[in-house]
Amino acid sequence: MSSFLDALCQGMLLFFGAGAIYAFASDRYRLGFWLTLLGEPFWLMTSIMNKQWGIIFLSIWYACCAIKGLYGLKNKPQNCFY
């Protein structure tokens, strides 16, 4: 069960991470921040399972930065991606 869960987390990390980077590179910042936030639970889960304490703190920092980015975009028009 643990190896299946780890493989599932790795797949989700690839999906959300690659999607977020592509969105940022395409100037779709709002989508990039959301994909980053959606990937964070998988970062936390896999780092807790593998006892990678530095990655846990880094994941929390990334989530805070993504929330800050979304908050900064709150007052921008919906069709504006940056």
Phi and psi restraints in degrees (range 20) as a CNS / XPLOR table:
assign (resid 1 and name C) (resid 2 and name N)
       (resid 2 and name CA) (resid 2 and name C) 1.0 -65.0 20.0 2
assign (resid 2 and name N) (resid 2 and name CA)
       (resid 2 and name C) (resid 3 and name N) 1.0 -40.1 20.0 2
assign (resid 2 and name C) (resid 3 and name N)
       (resid 3 and name CA) (resid 3 and name C) 1.0 -70.1 20.0 2
assign (resid 3 and name N) (resid 3 and name CA)
       (resid 3 and name C) (resid 4 and name N) 1.0 -33.5 20.0 2
assign (resid 3 and name C) (resid 4 and name N)
       (resid 4 and name CA) (resid 4 and name C) 1.0 -65.3 20.0 2
assign (resid 4 and name N) (resid 4 and name CA)
       (resid 4 and name C) (resid 5 and name N) 1.0 -44.5 20.0 2
assign (resid 4 and name C) (resid 5 and name N)
       (resid 5 and name CA) (resid 5 and name C) 1.0 -64.0 20.0 2
assign (resid 5 and name N) (resid 5 and name CA)
       (resid 5 and name C) (resid 6 and name N) 1.0 -39.8 20.0 2
assign (resid 5 and name C) (resid 6 and name N)
       (resid 6 and name CA) (resid 6 and name C) 1.0 -65.1 20.0 2
assign (resid 6 and name N) (resid 6 and name CA)
       (resid 6 and name C) (resid 7 and name N) 1.0 -42.1 20.0 2
assign (resid 6 and name C) (resid 7 and name N)
       (resid 7 and name CA) (resid 7 and name C) 1.0 -65.3 20.0 2
assign (resid 7 and name N) (resid 7 and name CA)
       (resid 7 and name C) (resid 8 and name N) 1.0 -39.6 20.0 2
assign (resid 7 and name C) (resid 8 and name N)
       (resid 8 and name CA) (resid 8 and name C) 1.0 -62.2 20.0 2
assign (resid 8 and name N) (resid 8 and name CA)
       (resid 8 and name C) (resid 9 and name N) 1.0 -44.7 20.0 2
assign (resid 8 and name C) (resid 9 and name N)
       (resid 9 and name CA) (resid 9 and name C) 1.0 -61.7 20.0 2
assign (resid 9 and name N) (resid 9 and name CA)
       (resid 9 and name C) (resid 10 and name N) 1.0 -42.6 20.0 2
assign (resid 9 and name C) (resid 10 and name N)
       (resid 10 and name CA) (resid 10 and name C) 1.0 -63.1 20.0 2
assign (resid 10 and name N) (resid 10 and name CA)
       (resid 10 and name C) (resid 11 and name N) 1.0 -39.4 20.0 2
assign (resid 10 and name C) (resid 11 and name N)
       (resid 11 and name CA) (resid 11 and name C) 1.0 -64.5 20.0 2
assign (resid 11 and name N) (resid 11 and name CA)
       (resid 11 and name C) (resid 12 and name N) 1.0 -42.1 20.0 2
assign (resid 11 and name C) (resid 12 and name N)
       (resid 12 and name CA) (resid 12 and name C) 1.0 -67.9 20.0 2
assign (resid 12 and name N) (resid 12 and name CA)
       (resid 12 and name C) (resid 13 and name N) 1.0 -36.3 20.0 2
assign (resid 12 and name C) (resid 13 and name N)
       (resid 13 and name CA) (resid 13 and name C) 1.0 -63.1 20.0 2
assign (resid 13 and name N) (resid 13 and name CA)
       (resid 13 and name C) (resid 14 and name N) 1.0 -41.2 20.0 2
assign (resid 13 and name C) (resid 14 and name N)
       (resid 14 and name CA) (resid 14 and name C) 1.0 -63.0 20.0 2
assign (resid 14 and name N) (resid 14 and name CA)
       (resid 14 and name C) (resid 15 and name N) 1.0 -47.2 20.0 2
assign (resid 14 and name C) (resid 15 and name N)
       (resid 15 and name CA) (resid 15 and name C) 1.0 -61.5 20.0 2
assign (resid 15 and name N) (resid 15 and name CA)
       (resid 15 and name C) (resid 16 and name N) 1.0 -55.2 20.0 2
assign (resid 15 and name C) (resid 16 and name N)
       (resid 16 and name CA) (resid 16 and name C) 1.0 -71.5 20.0 2
assign (resid 16 and name N) (resid 16 and name CA)
       (resid 16 and name C) (resid 17 and name N) 1.0 -38.0 20.0 2
assign (resid 16 and name C) (resid 17 and name N)
       (resid 17 and name CA) (resid 17 and name C) 1.0 -66.1 20.0 2
assign (resid 17 and name N) (resid 17 and name CA)
       (resid 17 and name C) (resid 18 and name N) 1.0 -48.3 20.0 2
assign (resid 17 and name C) (resid 18 and name N)
       (resid 18 and name CA) (resid 18 and name C) 1.0 -65.0 20.0 2
assign (resid 18 and name N) (resid 18 and name CA)
       (resid 18 and name C) (resid 19 and name N) 1.0 -39.1 20.0 2
assign (resid 18 and name C) (resid 19 and name N)
       (resid 19 and name CA) (resid 19 and name C) 1.0 -64.1 20.0 2
assign (resid 19 and name N) (resid 19 and name CA)
       (resid 19 and name C) (resid 20 and name N) 1.0 -41.4 20.0 2
assign (resid 19 and name C) (resid 20 and name N)
       (resid 20 and name CA) (resid 20 and name C) 1.0 -66.1 20.0 2
assign (resid 20 and name N) (resid 20 and name CA)
       (resid 20 and name C) (resid 21 and name N) 1.0 -44.7 20.0 2
assign (resid 20 and name C) (resid 21 and name N)
       (resid 21 and name CA) (resid 21 and name C) 1.0 -62.6 20.0 2
assign (resid 21 and name N) (resid 21 and name CA)
       (resid 21 and name C) (resid 22 and name N) 1.0 -42.3 20.0 2
assign (resid 21 and name C) (resid 22 and name N)
       (resid 22 and name CA) (resid 22 and name C) 1.0 -63.6 20.0 2
assign (resid 22 and name N) (resid 22 and name CA)
       (resid 22 and name C) (resid 23 and name N) 1.0 -41.1 20.0 2
assign (resid 22 and name C) (resid 23 and name N)
       (resid 23 and name CA) (resid 23 and name C) 1.0 -64.1 20.0 2
assign (resid 23 and name N) (resid 23 and name CA)
       (resid 23 and name C) (resid 24 and name N) 1.0 -43.7 20.0 2
assign (resid 23 and name C) (resid 24 and name N)
       (resid 24 and name CA) (resid 24 and name C) 1.0 -63.4 20.0 2
assign (resid 24 and name N) (resid 24 and name CA)
       (resid 24 and name C) (resid 25 and name N) 1.0 -40.9 20.0 2
assign (resid 24 and name C) (resid 25 and name N)
       (resid 25 and name CA) (resid 25 and name C) 1.0 -67.5 20.0 2
assign (resid 25 and name N) (resid 25 and name CA)
       (resid 25 and name C) (resid 26 and name N) 1.0 -23.6 20.0 2
assign (resid 25 and name C) (resid 26 and name N)
       (resid 26 and name CA) (resid 26 and name C) 1.0 -96.0 20.0 2
assign (resid 26 and name N) (resid 26 and name CA)
       (resid 26 and name C) (resid 27 and name N) 1.0 15.0 20.0 2
assign (resid 26 and name C) (resid 27 and name N)
       (resid 27 and name CA) (resid 27 and name C) 1.0 60.8 20.0 2
assign (resid 27 and name N) (resid 27 and name CA)
       (resid 27 and name C) (resid 28 and name N) 1.0 29.0 20.0 2
assign (resid 27 and name C) (resid 28 and name N)
       (resid 28 and name CA) (resid 28 and name C) 1.0 -108.4 20.0 2
assign (resid 28 and name N) (resid 28 and name CA)
       (resid 28 and name C) (resid 29 and name N) 1.0 72.6 20.0 2
assign (resid 28 and name C) (resid 29 and name N)
       (resid 29 and name CA) (resid 29 and name C) 1.0 -65.4 20.0 2
assign (resid 29 and name N) (resid 29 and name CA)
       (resid 29 and name C) (resid 30 and name N) 1.0 -39.6 20.0 2
assign (resid 29 and name C) (resid 30 and name N)
       (resid 30 and name CA) (resid 30 and name C) 1.0 -59.3 20.0 2
assign (resid 30 and name N) (resid 30 and name CA)
       (resid 30 and name C) (resid 31 and name N) 1.0 -45.8 20.0 2
assign (resid 30 and name C) (resid 31 and name N)
       (resid 31 and name CA) (resid 31 and name C) 1.0 -64.2 20.0 2
assign (resid 31 and name N) (resid 31 and name CA)
       (resid 31 and name C) (resid 32 and name N) 1.0 -40.9 20.0 2
assign (resid 31 and name C) (resid 32 and name N)
       (resid 32 and name CA) (resid 32 and name C) 1.0 -61.4 20.0 2
assign (resid 32 and name N) (resid 32 and name CA)
       (resid 32 and name C) (resid 33 and name N) 1.0 -42.3 20.0 2
assign (resid 32 and name C) (resid 33 and name N)
       (resid 33 and name CA) (resid 33 and name C) 1.0 -65.5 20.0 2
assign (resid 33 and name N) (resid 33 and name CA)
       (resid 33 and name C) (resid 34 and name N) 1.0 -40.6 20.0 2
assign (resid 33 and name C) (resid 34 and name N)
       (resid 34 and name CA) (resid 34 and name C) 1.0 -65.5 20.0 2
assign (resid 34 and name N) (resid 34 and name CA)
       (resid 34 and name C) (resid 35 and name N) 1.0 -42.7 20.0 2
assign (resid 34 and name C) (resid 35 and name N)
       (resid 35 and name CA) (resid 35 and name C) 1.0 -64.9 20.0 2
assign (resid 35 and name N) (resid 35 and name CA)
       (resid 35 and name C) (resid 36 and name N) 1.0 -36.3 20.0 2
assign (resid 35 and name C) (resid 36 and name N)
       (resid 36 and name CA) (resid 36 and name C) 1.0 -61.2 20.0 2
assign (resid 36 and name N) (resid 36 and name CA)
       (resid 36 and name C) (resid 37 and name N) 1.0 -46.2 20.0 2
assign (resid 36 and name C) (resid 37 and name N)
       (resid 37 and name CA) (resid 37 and name C) 1.0 -65.0 20.0 2
assign (resid 37 and name N) (resid 37 and name CA)
       (resid 37 and name C) (resid 38 and name N) 1.0 -37.9 20.0 2
assign (resid 37 and name C) (resid 38 and name N)
       (resid 38 and name CA) (resid 38 and name C) 1.0 -67.3 20.0 2
assign (resid 38 and name N) (resid 38 and name CA)
       (resid 38 and name C) (resid 39 and name N) 1.0 -27.1 20.0 2
assign (resid 38 and name C) (resid 39 and name N)
       (resid 39 and name CA) (resid 39 and name C) 1.0 -82.8 20.0 2
assign (resid 39 and name N) (resid 39 and name CA)
       (resid 39 and name C) (resid 40 and name N) 1.0 -18.3 20.0 2
assign (resid 39 and name C) (resid 40 and name N)
       (resid 40 and name CA) (resid 40 and name C) 1.0 -60.3 20.0 2
assign (resid 40 and name N) (resid 40 and name CA)
       (resid 40 and name C) (resid 41 and name N) 1.0 -39.9 20.0 2
assign (resid 40 and name C) (resid 41 and name N)
       (resid 41 and name CA) (resid 41 and name C) 1.0 -60.0 20.0 2
assign (resid 41 and name N) (resid 41 and name CA)
       (resid 41 and name C) (resid 42 and name N) 1.0 -32.8 20.0 2
assign (resid 41 and name C) (resid 42 and name N)
       (resid 42 and name CA) (resid 42 and name C) 1.0 -72.9 20.0 2
assign (resid 42 and name N) (resid 42 and name CA)
       (resid 42 and name C) (resid 43 and name N) 1.0 -35.3 20.0 2
assign (resid 42 and name C) (resid 43 and name N)
       (resid 43 and name CA) (resid 43 and name C) 1.0 -62.2 20.0 2
assign (resid 43 and name N) (resid 43 and name CA)
       (resid 43 and name C) (resid 44 and name N) 1.0 -45.5 20.0 2
assign (resid 43 and name C) (resid 44 and name N)
       (resid 44 and name CA) (resid 44 and name C) 1.0 -64.0 20.0 2
assign (resid 44 and name N) (resid 44 and name CA)
       (resid 44 and name C) (resid 45 and name N) 1.0 -43.8 20.0 2
assign (resid 44 and name C) (resid 45 and name N)
       (resid 45 and name CA) (resid 45 and name C) 1.0 -62.6 20.0 2
assign (resid 45 and name N) (resid 45 and name CA)
       (resid 45 and name C) (resid 46 and name N) 1.0 -47.6 20.0 2
assign (resid 45 and name C) (resid 46 and name N)
       (resid 46 and name CA) (resid 46 and name C) 1.0 -70.3 20.0 2
assign (resid 46 and name N) (resid 46 and name CA)
       (resid 46 and name C) (resid 47 and name N) 1.0 -34.1 20.0 2
assign (resid 46 and name C) (resid 47 and name N)
       (resid 47 and name CA) (resid 47 and name C) 1.0 -72.9 20.0 2
assign (resid 47 and name N) (resid 47 and name CA)
       (resid 47 and name C) (resid 48 and name N) 1.0 -32.1 20.0 2
assign (resid 47 and name C) (resid 48 and name N)
       (resid 48 and name CA) (resid 48 and name C) 1.0 -69.9 20.0 2
assign (resid 48 and name N) (resid 48 and name CA)
       (resid 48 and name C) (resid 49 and name N) 1.0 -43.0 20.0 2
assign (resid 48 and name C) (resid 49 and name N)
       (resid 49 and name CA) (resid 49 and name C) 1.0 -61.5 20.0 2
assign (resid 49 and name N) (resid 49 and name CA)
       (resid 49 and name C) (resid 50 and name N) 1.0 -34.2 20.0 2
assign (resid 49 and name C) (resid 50 and name N)
       (resid 50 and name CA) (resid 50 and name C) 1.0 -100.6 20.0 2
assign (resid 50 and name N) (resid 50 and name CA)
       (resid 50 and name C) (resid 51 and name N) 1.0 8.4 20.0 2
assign (resid 50 and name C) (resid 51 and name N)
       (resid 51 and name CA) (resid 51 and name C) 1.0 53.5 20.0 2
assign (resid 51 and name N) (resid 51 and name CA)
       (resid 51 and name C) (resid 52 and name N) 1.0 48.5 20.0 2
assign (resid 51 and name C) (resid 52 and name N)
       (resid 52 and name CA) (resid 52 and name C) 1.0 -103.3 20.0 2
assign (resid 52 and name N) (resid 52 and name CA)
       (resid 52 and name C) (resid 53 and name N) 1.0 86.0 20.0 2
assign (resid 52 and name C) (resid 53 and name N)
       (resid 53 and name CA) (resid 53 and name C) 1.0 -68.4 20.0 2
assign (resid 53 and name N) (resid 53 and name CA)
       (resid 53 and name C) (resid 54 and name N) 1.0 -33.8 20.0 2
assign (resid 53 and name C) (resid 54 and name N)
       (resid 54 and name CA) (resid 54 and name C) 1.0 -64.9 20.0 2
assign (resid 54 and name N) (resid 54 and name CA)
       (resid 54 and name C) (resid 55 and name N) 1.0 -37.8 20.0 2
assign (resid 54 and name C) (resid 55 and name N)
       (resid 55 and name CA) (resid 55 and name C) 1.0 -67.7 20.0 2
assign (resid 55 and name N) (resid 55 and name CA)
       (resid 55 and name C) (resid 56 and name N) 1.0 -33.1 20.0 2
assign (resid 55 and name C) (resid 56 and name N)
       (resid 56 and name CA) (resid 56 and name C) 1.0 -60.3 20.0 2
assign (resid 56 and name N) (resid 56 and name CA)
       (resid 56 and name C) (resid 57 and name N) 1.0 -49.1 20.0 2
assign (resid 56 and name C) (resid 57 and name N)
       (resid 57 and name CA) (resid 57 and name C) 1.0 -66.2 20.0 2
assign (resid 57 and name N) (resid 57 and name CA)
       (resid 57 and name C) (resid 58 and name N) 1.0 -37.4 20.0 2
assign (resid 57 and name C) (resid 58 and name N)
       (resid 58 and name CA) (resid 58 and name C) 1.0 -65.6 20.0 2
assign (resid 58 and name N) (resid 58 and name CA)
       (resid 58 and name C) (resid 59 and name N) 1.0 -37.9 20.0 2
assign (resid 58 and name C) (resid 59 and name N)
       (resid 59 and name CA) (resid 59 and name C) 1.0 -63.8 20.0 2
assign (resid 59 and name N) (resid 59 and name CA)
       (resid 59 and name C) (resid 60 and name N) 1.0 -41.0 20.0 2
assign (resid 59 and name C) (resid 60 and name N)
       (resid 60 and name CA) (resid 60 and name C) 1.0 -64.4 20.0 2
assign (resid 60 and name N) (resid 60 and name CA)
       (resid 60 and name C) (resid 61 and name N) 1.0 -40.5 20.0 2
assign (resid 60 and name C) (resid 61 and name N)
       (resid 61 and name CA) (resid 61 and name C) 1.0 -63.3 20.0 2
assign (resid 61 and name N) (resid 61 and name CA)
       (resid 61 and name C) (resid 62 and name N) 1.0 -44.7 20.0 2
assign (resid 61 and name C) (resid 62 and name N)
       (resid 62 and name CA) (resid 62 and name C) 1.0 -60.0 20.0 2
assign (resid 62 and name N) (resid 62 and name CA)
       (resid 62 and name C) (resid 63 and name N) 1.0 -41.6 20.0 2
assign (resid 62 and name C) (resid 63 and name N)
       (resid 63 and name CA) (resid 63 and name C) 1.0 -63.3 20.0 2
assign (resid 63 and name N) (resid 63 and name CA)
       (resid 63 and name C) (resid 64 and name N) 1.0 -42.0 20.0 2
assign (resid 63 and name C) (resid 64 and name N)
       (resid 64 and name CA) (resid 64 and name C) 1.0 -62.9 20.0 2
assign (resid 64 and name N) (resid 64 and name CA)
       (resid 64 and name C) (resid 65 and name N) 1.0 -40.5 20.0 2
assign (resid 64 and name C) (resid 65 and name N)
       (resid 65 and name CA) (resid 65 and name C) 1.0 -66.7 20.0 2
assign (resid 65 and name N) (resid 65 and name CA)
       (resid 65 and name C) (resid 66 and name N) 1.0 -38.1 20.0 2
assign (resid 65 and name C) (resid 66 and name N)
       (resid 66 and name CA) (resid 66 and name C) 1.0 -66.9 20.0 2
assign (resid 66 and name N) (resid 66 and name CA)
       (resid 66 and name C) (resid 67 and name N) 1.0 -39.9 20.0 2
assign (resid 66 and name C) (resid 67 and name N)
       (resid 67 and name CA) (resid 67 and name C) 1.0 -64.3 20.0 2
assign (resid 67 and name N) (resid 67 and name CA)
       (resid 67 and name C) (resid 68 and name N) 1.0 -41.4 20.0 2
assign (resid 67 and name C) (resid 68 and name N)
       (resid 68 and name CA) (resid 68 and name C) 1.0 -62.1 20.0 2
assign (resid 68 and name N) (resid 68 and name CA)
       (resid 68 and name C) (resid 69 and name N) 1.0 -41.0 20.0 2
assign (resid 68 and name C) (resid 69 and name N)
       (resid 69 and name CA) (resid 69 and name C) 1.0 -63.4 20.0 2
assign (resid 69 and name N) (resid 69 and name CA)
       (resid 69 and name C) (resid 70 and name N) 1.0 -42.8 20.0 2
assign (resid 69 and name C) (resid 70 and name N)
       (resid 70 and name CA) (resid 70 and name C) 1.0 -65.9 20.0 2
assign (resid 70 and name N) (resid 70 and name CA)
       (resid 70 and name C) (resid 71 and name N) 1.0 -39.5 20.0 2
assign (resid 70 and name C) (resid 71 and name N)
       (resid 71 and name CA) (resid 71 and name C) 1.0 -63.3 20.0 2
assign (resid 71 and name N) (resid 71 and name CA)
       (resid 71 and name C) (resid 72 and name N) 1.0 -37.8 20.0 2
assign (resid 71 and name C) (resid 72 and name N)
       (resid 72 and name CA) (resid 72 and name C) 1.0 -67.5 20.0 2
assign (resid 72 and name N) (resid 72 and name CA)
       (resid 72 and name C) (resid 73 and name N) 1.0 -26.2 20.0 2
assign (resid 72 and name C) (resid 73 and name N)
       (resid 73 and name CA) (resid 73 and name C) 1.0 -88.8 20.0 2
assign (resid 73 and name N) (resid 73 and name CA)
       (resid 73 and name C) (resid 74 and name N) 1.0 -4.5 20.0 2
assign (resid 73 and name C) (resid 74 and name N)
       (resid 74 and name CA) (resid 74 and name C) 1.0 -57.2 20.0 2
assign (resid 74 and name N) (resid 74 and name CA)
       (resid 74 and name C) (resid 75 and name N) 1.0 -39.8 20.0 2
assign (resid 74 and name C) (resid 75 and name N)
       (resid 75 and name CA) (resid 75 and name C) 1.0 -92.3 20.0 2
assign (resid 75 and name N) (resid 75 and name CA)
       (resid 75 and name C) (resid 76 and name N) 1.0 5.7 20.0 2
assign (resid 75 and name C) (resid 76 and name N)
       (resid 76 and name CA) (resid 76 and name C) 1.0 -85.9 20.0 2
assign (resid 76 and name N) (resid 76 and name CA)
       (resid 76 and name C) (resid 77 and name N) 1.0 155.8 20.0 2
assign (resid 76 and name C) (resid 77 and name N)
       (resid 77 and name CA) (resid 77 and name C) 1.0 -61.2 20.0 2
assign (resid 77 and name N) (resid 77 and name CA)
       (resid 77 and name C) (resid 78 and name N) 1.0 150.8 20.0 2
assign (resid 77 and name C) (resid 78 and name N)
       (resid 78 and name CA) (resid 78 and name C) 1.0 -60.2 20.0 2
assign (resid 78 and name N) (resid 78 and name CA)
       (resid 78 and name C) (resid 79 and name N) 1.0 -35.8 20.0 2
assign (resid 78 and name C) (resid 79 and name N)
       (resid 79 and name CA) (resid 79 and name C) 1.0 -82.8 20.0 2
assign (resid 79 and name N) (resid 79 and name CA)
       (resid 79 and name C) (resid 80 and name N) 1.0 0.6 20.0 2
assign (resid 79 and name C) (resid 80 and name N)
       (resid 80 and name CA) (resid 80 and name C) 1.0 -94.5 20.0 2
assign (resid 80 and name N) (resid 80 and name CA)
       (resid 80 and name C) (resid 81 and name N) 1.0 121.2 20.0 2
assign (resid 80 and name C) (resid 81 and name N)
       (resid 81 and name CA) (resid 81 and name C) 1.0 -93.2 20.0 2
assign (resid 81 and name N) (resid 81 and name CA)
       (resid 81 and name C) (resid 82 and name N) 1.0 -1.8 20.0 2
